[in-house]
Amino acid sequence: MDAPKEIFLKDYRKPDYLFDKVDLQFQLGEEKTIVTTKIVVSPGVEAPLVLHGCDLKLLSIKVNGTELKGEEYTVDSRHLTVSTPPAGVFNLEIVTEIYPQLNTSLEGLYKSTGNFCTQCEAEGFRKITYFQDRPDVMAKYTCRIEADKTLYPVLLSNGNLIEQGDLEDGKHFALWEDPFKKPSYLFALVAGQLGCREDSFVTCSGRNVTLRIWTPAQDLPKTAHAMYSLKAAMQWDEEVFGLEYDLDLFNIVVVPDFNMGAMENKSLNIFQSRLVLASPETATDGDYAAILGVVGHEYFHNWTGNRVTCRDWFQLTLKEGLTVFRDQEFSSDLGCRTVKRIADVSKLRIYQFPQDAGPMAHPIRPHSYIKMDNFYTVTVYEKGAEVVRMYKTMFGASGFRKGMDLYFQRHDGQAVTCEDFYAAMCDANNAQLPHFLQWYSQAGTPTVKVSSSYDPSSQTFSLKFSQEVPPTPGQPVKEPMFIPVAVGLVDSTGKDMPLTSVYSDGTLQTLASDDKPVFTTVLQFKKKEEEFIFENIPEKPVPSLLRGYSAPVRLDSDLSESDLFFLLANDSDEFNRWEAGQVLARKLMLSLVADFQQQKTLVLNPKFVDGLRSILRNTSLDKEFIAKAITLPGQGEIMDMMAVADPDAVHAVRNFIKKELALQLKDDLLAAVASNRSSEAYMFNHNSMARRALKNTCLAYLASLNEPDVTELALHEYKTATNMTEQFAALLALSQNPGKVRDDALLDFYNQWQNDYLVVSKWFALQATSDIPGNVVNVQKLLSHPAFDMRNPNKVYSLIGGFCGSPVNFHAKDGSGYKFLGEVVLQLDKINPQVASRMVSAFSRWRRYDENRQALAKAQLEMIVSANGLSENVYEIASKSLAD
């Protein structure tokens, strides 16, 4: 294949033409769909009009009502070009024929379980009609849909329903109008047999908004939590940001086949099923929390993404990083802030840090791409959210709100850049953040090293910082970053010390204000090396560094083991209390991995056991915090810290620690399981979820012992569970140990839930992620299971994505895991390139392993890259993974 064309941020130029108004007409059919597009075009410069198009059959093209002749336009596989358009404003009419029932890419217009639906972000609209398919072309849309009334009684699009009625031959129509300008990626259409849950919300200005969630009728009872989440999000956005919904109708549609988690199309959000449908019997606490967060996320896009959108796709973090931050804050306010922060930082470390250290490393605003779909990443989203959070850390909640207000005041109805957001934040606060824009342009995770010293004679305490941003592809040399470091100092009794002043770079800054003591301050660390000196410190403190995880960096401090145990027991910042335990666990695991590799006897540090025991027994702590605090870092996190990743050694060590802790803390763990049982009906609230989290974490530890009494306990919990959270956790505990008990439990679970496809996806994922030896054979068998469907992204992510999440099996020494994935990627690529590219990214860090594994993984990547007809999506990731 010819090398696909790379697109660069530096080459951006404004569109040659603007579209003022777009009228779409869809005649939906079983064999084909006819799309008529009428556009009012305003010229920008004298140039040919180039429209994007993909997999379209052009039936006709007219300018000002006159059909163009063959020599007046050209068509190729990617574009339709009108050679010499009229000089002034003109009307363009294009008729295309498309085949949604054959569209397995799930981009553009396609069919899912008999219903029509769309996904146009990033570049799906070009699969519907020829268009300037880019986010800076914003227009007002109408959409008329015609379809068979029996097969497709519900016809939905963006905006307000203007007209509907019956047509001849058993057909009917609906006409929708969106009064707000939008880019083509926010267009949506749904047609099918759907029922709806209806509710309403009265906005702060007194307007009544109708809310509808559409799903196949049998699933309507499972939409109650999503409706609660939507109303909570609408109220939260008014209270926290003063942002009110702007139409009289808000629709959510549920589809089983969807590449993304959900999509924020104006007033017609489309969701994959697992992020809407929930009942206590079929969904876990994690599912309920995800639904709350994602329903919030898509709703929040109405302002951060729709009313103000991106100038180009390189600016994607402008809407996604900001909206992830908003949904994190929303979930934190409705739940436990510390626990949510721990979960978000864990996700960053598990998924984003490795991406930042691999061949696909890119800044939160990438410099180039071949397929934009490949950059819907944890870097753009989650690291982007951390960058937004730093504005709030620097300016405080009120300063951040002022910046947001100015951003909307300046840019409502516009397509803008990351610099526009930065300028609004700084201008609203009359401040500058030197080097801060480096976060948008530099890839890689900075490492911050900190050393401390105390001078009793002058009662000063010094913190010396240095930073290093590692080289990444295309960026061998990095500039220093602006890093806000939130710091507290803890005295020998475990109390925070009041901070009066700090000296740095020739300036003494007074910290106390209004005679109120300050216990945490944010240091602005912006050079390669910097020293900060605190005055009036009466004794040597233990510093609590990077409180609340105030910047997305790796921290390497000179805190001793005893300092860390002290912070684990005393730090008032609960995030840092958890972090102290994690640092201890990471150091312990790395030390034991070295022992294992040298075939030494493994011995668990008794102080570590005592530290976890005291956390487990501390009744003043939040129960979900305890569950997080006693959970060991994941295998991937430890491998990420090794010069040469060794999945077998890390797996063995983590299992050893888990069993040792279970053995030495058995009585405490049994007591926690017993005291956190409840016979009350399922409730989605923090206290109930925290109780279940602690019970389930303790049960998993106990079951690792594989002793008859704890196996019996886990079986009892499985059989008596009244909700999916506890049933699935007990199944997970039982499935750690190969054998008849595991096999019987898995079969029983499938027999119970075989008719619920979302629960069956959990069953696939549980088996796929298992660390039992030789699991690749079982996963290969599951590909042929009647419930598995390679065309359904959710099932692919559960089974194939799940398998890639088991380091010990995916990275099996014999290469069987690599061979399995290589074959599956090529199969998938023919069906859905976007999903295939997500799977192939599991190979991207193959150089992190020993030479034998490197050779086996590289062979699969070379096989993939040389395949005939490979998609651009998979080519981009596979070729970059192979590049030196």
Buried (B, 14 or more C-beta within 10 A) or exposed (E): EEEBEEBEBEEBEEBBBBBEBBBBBBBBBEEBBBBBBBBBBEBEEEEBBBBBBBBBEBEEBBBEEEEBEEEBBEBEEEBBBBEEBBEEEBBBBBBBBBBBBEBBBBBBBBBBBEBBBBBBBBBBBBBBBBBBBBBBBBBBBBBBBBBBBEBBEBBBBBBBBEEEEEEEEEBBBBBBBBEBBBBBBBBBBBBBBBBBBEBEBEBBEEEEBEBBBBBBEEBBEBBBBBBBBBBBBBBBBBEBBEBBBBBBBBBBBBBBBBBBBBBBBBBBBBBBBBBBBBBBBBBBBBBBBBBBBBBBBBBBBBBBBBBBBBBBBBBBBBBBBBBBBBBBBBBBEBBBBBBBBBBBBBEBBBBBBBBBBBBBBBBBBBBBBBBBBBBBBBBBBBBBBBBBBBBBBBBEEEBBBBBBBBBBEBBEEBBBBBBBBBBBBBBBBEEEBEBBBBBBBBBBBBBBBBBBEBEEEEEBBBBBBBBBBBEBBEBEEBEBBBBBBBBBBBBEEEEBBBBBBBBBEEEEEEBEEEEEEBBBBBBBBBBBEBBBBBBEBEEBBBBBBBBBBBBBBBBBBEBEBEBBBBBBBBBBBBBBBBBBBBBBBBBBBBEBBEBBBEEEEBEBBEEBBEBBBEBBEEEEBBBBBBBBBBBBBBBBBBBBBBEEBBBBBBBBBBBBBBBBBBBBBBEBBBBBBEEBEBEEEBEBEBEBBBBBBBBBBBBBBBBBBBBEEBBEBBBEBBEEBBBBBBBBBBBBBBBBBBEEBBEEBBEEBBEEBEEBBBBBBBBBBBBBBBBBEEBBEBBBEBBEBEBBBBBBBBBBBBBBBBBBBBBBBBBBBEBBBBBBBBBBBBEBBBBBBBBBBBBBBBBBBBBBBEEEBBEBBBBBBEBBBEBEEBBBBBBBBBBBBBEE
